[in-house]
Amino acid sequence: MGDAGPLEETKTLKVAVIGGGPAGLGAAIALSKLPDVEISLFERAKELREFGAGIRIGYNCWRVLELLGVADRVKGHHKTSTIHRNGLTGEKVGGTSVANLPIKYQPRRVRRTRLQSALISKVPPGVIQLNKKLASLEDLDTEGVRLTFQDGTIHTADLVVGADGIRSVVRDHIFPDHKIRFTGTTIWRVLIPVTSVAHIPELTVSTSWWHGSTGHVYHSFVDDPEEVPYEARMMEIAARNVVDPETVNGKTFSWGVPATKERVESHFVSYDSRIRELLSKPQEGQWKEFSAFAGPRLEKLTGWNKVVLLGDASHPLSGAFGSGAAFALEDGWILARAIEYARSKSEPLEKALEVFDDIRSPYYLRMYQYLDEQKAKVVGAKKSNPDATFESNLAARMQAFGGEDALPWIYRNDIEDVWKTYLRKQSTPNGVC
Ligand SMILES: Cc1cc2nc3c(=O)[nH]c(=O)nc-3n(C[C@H](O)[C@H](O)[C@H](O)COP(=O)(O)OP(=O)(O)OC[C@H]3O[C@@H](n4cnc5c(N)ncnc54)[C@H](O)[C@@H]3O)c2cc1C
C-alpha cells in the first residue's frame, strides 16, 4: 500500500476518516461509492449522539444532501418567515420572507439528530468504529500514515481524512503552528416542547431573533408538522452572549457541557419579559454551553501528500455563516470527485489532493476575506459615530442585512456546478471557460 504511485482503479485505497460529524459521515458516504476504496471511520464518542439542538439546512446543503442520496431522509420545520426584534422591547425591527426557490430547496430548521441519523443510514455497515479517539499520526513516507489511538491501537492508511472538528488533532499534527482562540462568543442551546410556550403567540408564530446589545436569543421550530404530532413538537432556543475575549483569558471553556439555568438566564435579565419566560422553560441540566473558537485561515487544506482536512477542521471560522454542515458535506463530495478524477488520469493521490485544494481553498479564503471586511466596517462605523445607541446600531444592522440573497456564493452554492466548472476549465486551453 501507499507507494505513492498512480491511483489505478484496481488498487485498493485505504482511507481513514477521523470524526463522525457531518464532514466525516459525508466523506464516508461519498468515498464508499468509489470502487476499490476501503474506508474506516474512527469516532472518539462511545455512541454517535449529536448534541446541540437544531441546524439550518438551506439550498447549498440540500444540493449536496441530494448528491449523497440523503435529502429525502432529512425532515424539519419549513422556515417561511423570520422576524427580527429589539430583544429589550420586543419591537419588530426587520424580517425576511420565504426564499424564492423550489419548495424542496427552501430553508428548513431540523433537529441535528435527524441530519445525523440520515447520514449514518447511508454509511455502509462496518465502516464506523466508535470509542476510537485519535491521539497522534505519523508520516510513514511511502508507507502511508500511522494512526495511534488513545486506547493504544494502531492503524495505517494511504489517505487520512481529518474531519475531527474545530479542535482537530489531525490539523495539529500537519500544521503544528496553527492555533485557535476563544472568540468571546458563548452560545447556549436547548430543545423544549412547543406546548410549553404555546401561550406566548410571538414565540410560536415564526422563527425569530431577539437582539440585545451584547448578543441575541434565537428560537425556531425544528419539526415537520406532517411527521411529528403537535404535542411532540420541539422548539430550539439558541442564546448568544459576546464579550471581549481579552477579558476572559485563563478561564476554562466549554463545548456541549451542561450550563445551569441561572448561568444562562443571568445574561438576559434586561430582555423583554417574553424572552425571559422562554429562557426559564428548560429544565435544570438541559442547557448546553458552547464556547466559540476560531483561527486563521490555513494556506493549504492538505499535508504530507496523504492527509486532507474537511469541515470545521479545515476552516476554523466558528459557525460564522450558519452553513458549516453544508461546507463540511461539500468538502467530502469534492474529495470523492477529486480522487475519481486523479484515478481516471492515472495520476497519484497527490494530484487528487491538489485538485481538492484548488477548489476548496479559494472558497474558504473568500469567506475569511468577507468576514475581515465586515469587521472593518463595524470598526469604521463605531469610529464615525461614537455616540451611536443600541437602537441606532440595530437599525443600521437591519438596513445592511441582505439575508441569504446578499451572499449567493454561499447560500446558493451548487457543489455539482462547482465541480463541472472545474472540469470545464481543465479541458479548456489556458484553463479559461
Ligand atoms: C452553536 C452553533 C450553531 C451552529 N448552527 C449551524 C447551522 O444552523 N447550520 C449549519 O450548517 N452549521 C451550523 N453550525 C456549524 C456546524 O455545526 C459545523 O460546521 C459542523 O458540525 C461541522 O462538521 P464537522 O464534521 O466538520 O465537525 P463536528 O460536527 O465538530 O464533528 C467532528 C467529529 O469528530 C469527532 N472527533 C473530534 N476529535 C476526535 C479525535 N481525536 N478522534 C476521533 N474523533 C474525534 C467529534 O467527536 C465529532 O463527532 C453551528 C455550530 C455551532 C457551534
The ligand as a MOL file (V3000), in Angstrom:
LIG
                    3D

  0  0  0     0  0            999 V3000
M  V30 BEGIN CTAB
M  V30 COUNTS 53 58 0 0 0
M  V30 BEGIN ATOM
M  V30 1 C -23.8210 26.9730 18.1520 0
M  V30 2 C -23.6190 26.5010 16.7540 0
M  V30 3 C -24.6520 26.6270 15.8150 0
M  V30 4 C -24.4830 26.1740 14.5170 0
M  V30 5 N -25.5140 26.2610 13.6260 0
M  V30 6 C -25.3710 25.7860 12.3850 0
M  V30 7 C -26.4380 25.8000 11.4460 0
M  V30 8 O -27.5310 26.2510 11.7310 0
M  V30 9 N -26.2240 25.2950 10.1980 0
M  V30 10 C -25.0110 24.7560 9.8470 0
M  V30 11 O -24.8570 24.2850 8.7130 0
M  V30 12 N -23.9800 24.7290 10.7070 0
M  V30 13 C -24.1340 25.2190 11.9610 0
M  V30 14 N -23.1050 25.1750 12.8370 0
M  V30 15 C -21.8260 24.6620 12.3840 0
M  V30 16 C -21.8410 23.1460 12.2660 0
M  V30 17 O -22.3100 22.5580 13.4540 0
M  V30 18 C -20.4290 22.6730 11.9960 0
M  V30 19 O -19.8540 23.4600 10.9850 0
M  V30 20 C -20.4430 21.2160 11.5620 0
M  V30 21 O -20.9080 20.3990 12.6110 0
M  V30 22 C -19.0330 20.8080 11.1660 0
M  V30 23 O -18.9900 19.4420 10.9480 0
M  V30 24 P -17.6320 18.6420 11.1610 0
M  V30 25 O -17.9660 17.2390 10.8580 0
M  V30 26 O -16.5490 19.3260 10.4370 0
M  V30 27 O -17.2790 18.8200 12.7070 0
M  V30 28 P -18.0700 18.2770 14.0170 0
M  V30 29 O -19.5370 18.3340 13.7970 0
M  V30 30 O -17.4950 19.0390 15.1530 0
M  V30 31 O -17.6430 16.7640 14.1060 0
M  V30 32 C -16.3400 16.3680 14.4680 0
M  V30 33 C -16.4010 14.9350 14.9720 0
M  V30 34 O -15.0790 14.4870 15.2090 0
M  V30 35 C -15.0270 13.7950 16.4390 0
M  V30 36 N -13.6490 13.9030 16.9450 0
M  V30 37 C -13.0260 15.0130 17.3940 0
M  V30 38 N -11.7710 14.7360 17.7680 0
M  V30 39 C -11.5810 13.4130 17.5410 0
M  V30 40 C -10.4760 12.5330 17.7270 0
M  V30 41 N -9.3090 12.9600 18.2430 0
M  V30 42 N -10.6230 11.2300 17.3770 0
M  V30 43 C -11.8030 10.7720 16.8540 0
M  V30 44 N -12.8860 11.5660 16.6890 0
M  V30 45 C -12.7740 12.8750 17.0090 0
M  V30 46 C -16.0500 14.5200 17.3070 0
M  V30 47 O -16.4910 13.7210 18.3920 0
M  V30 48 C -17.1530 14.7960 16.2920 0
M  V30 49 O -18.0700 13.7280 16.1960 0
M  V30 50 C -23.2460 25.6190 14.1360 0
M  V30 51 C -22.2090 25.4910 15.0680 0
M  V30 52 C -22.3940 25.9260 16.3750 0
M  V30 53 C -21.2790 25.7900 17.3750 0
M  V30 END ATOM
M  V30 BEGIN BOND
M  V30 1 1 1 2
M  V30 2 1 2 3
M  V30 3 2 2 52
M  V30 4 2 3 4
M  V30 5 1 4 5
M  V30 6 1 4 50
M  V30 7 2 5 6
M  V30 8 1 6 7
M  V30 9 1 6 13
M  V30 10 2 7 8
M  V30 11 1 7 9
M  V30 12 1 9 10
M  V30 13 2 10 11
M  V30 14 1 10 12
M  V30 15 2 12 13
M  V30 16 1 13 14
M  V30 17 1 14 15
M  V30 18 1 14 50
M  V30 19 1 15 16
M  V30 20 1 16 17
M  V30 21 1 16 18
M  V30 22 1 18 19
M  V30 23 1 18 20
M  V30 24 1 20 21
M  V30 25 1 20 22
M  V30 26 1 22 23
M  V30 27 1 23 24
M  V30 28 2 24 25
M  V30 29 1 24 26
M  V30 30 1 24 27
M  V30 31 1 27 28
M  V30 32 2 28 29
M  V30 33 1 28 30
M  V30 34 1 28 31
M  V30 35 1 31 32
M  V30 36 1 32 33
M  V30 37 1 33 34
M  V30 38 1 33 48
M  V30 39 1 34 35
M  V30 40 1 35 36
M  V30 41 1 35 46
M  V30 42 1 36 37
M  V30 43 1 36 45
M  V30 44 2 37 38
M  V30 45 1 38 39
M  V30 46 1 39 40
M  V30 47 2 39 45
M  V30 48 1 40 41
M  V30 49 2 40 42
M  V30 50 1 42 43
M  V30 51 2 43 44
M  V30 52 1 44 45
M  V30 53 1 46 47
M  V30 54 1 46 48
M  V30 55 1 48 49
M  V30 56 2 50 51
M  V30 57 1 51 52
M  V30 58 1 52 53
M  V30 END BOND
M  V30 END CTAB
M  END
